Amino acid sequence: MLSDFSFNLLHTDTILMNRIQFFVLTGLSSILALLLIGQIALSYSVGHAQGEWSQDQSAVQQGNIFQNDLKQLAVRIYSDSTRSTDPGLKDLLARQQITYTPSGTNATETPAAPATH
């Protein structure tokens, strides 16, 4: 059965392409190649931007943590300066331009604007 089948029959039909079909096919494949390159470039830039955004977000989160720590430190320094007679503690807050005013039981710390030298 296989001997009766000729593999040459598969290749006897030739497909001819005229110039217009060739240029259309070449143009479409060029457009697809450009789109692929654009996709790769955009993926790289988005990944890079996401990495930068992640670093910025972690810096902001660390800043919030440090701000809370600074508030606690200012409250402790202020409370120690009111209990002791050491003027250095009040000077420490003044040098760092940190003002603290207790308001009843709910005390908050407000940092002053830094002076430019």
N, C-alpha and C positions, 0 to 999 in steps of 0.2 A: 504494500500500500504506500509506504513511504517512497519506494523507488519510482512509483508513478507520478509522485508530486515533484515538481521541479521548483527549486528555489529561485530560479531565474525569472519565474513569472512574477515574483514580488517586485523585481527591479526593472521590469520591462516598461512600466508606465513612468514616463518622465514628467516631472512637474516643471513647467516653464513659468518664469516670472518676468513680467515686462518691467520697464524702467520705473513707471509710476508706482507699481506695487513694491518694488525694491526700495524706492526712496521713502514711501510711506512707512514701510516696515523699519527701515533704518532710523527714520525720524522718531517713530514711537519708541523704539528701543533706546534711543538717545535721551528722550524725555524721561523714560523710566530710570535710566542710569542717573540722570541729574536729580530726580526725586529721591532715589536711594541715597545719594551723597548728601542731599539736603536733610534727609531723615537722620543720618548718622551725625551730621554737624549739630542739628537741633537737640538730639539726645545727649550729646556731649555737653552742650551749653546748659541744658536744663539740669543735668547731673552736677555740673560745676556750681550753678546758682543754688541748687538745693544744699550743697555742701557749705557754701558761704552762709546761707540762711541758718543752717543748723549751728554753725559756729557763733553767729550773732545771737541766736536764741539762747545758747548756753551762757554767753557773756551777760545777757540781760538777766537771766535767772541767778547767776552768781552775784550780780549787782544787787538784786533784791535781797539775797541772803546777807550780803555784806552790809546793806543798809539797815536791816533788822539788828545785826550784831552791833553796828555803830550806835543805834538807838539804845540798846541795852547797856552798852559801855558808857554812853553819856549819862544815862540815868544813874548808874552805879557811881560814876565819878562825882556827879552832882550830889548824890545822897551822902557820899563819904566826905565831900567838902563841907557840907552843912553840919556834919557830926564832929568833924575834927577842926583844929585850928590851923591846919596846914594851908597856907595861901597858894602853894604850888598847884594844888588840884584845880582851883578856880582859874589860875593862870594857864593851865593846860587846856582847859576848854576855850579860853579866850584866844590862845595862840592858834588853835585849830578852827577858830571862827564858828564854834558850835554854841548855840544859845539853847538853854533848856529852861522852860518855865512850867513848874508843876501846876496842874489845874485840878484841884480836888483829889479824888481817888484815881481818876483816869489821867495820868500824866503822859505827856508826849514830848518828843524832842524835835525841834525844828532847826535844821542846819542853816546857817546864814550863807549868803552868797560869797564865794571865795573872792578875796581881793586880788587884783592883778598887780603885779609888781613890775 
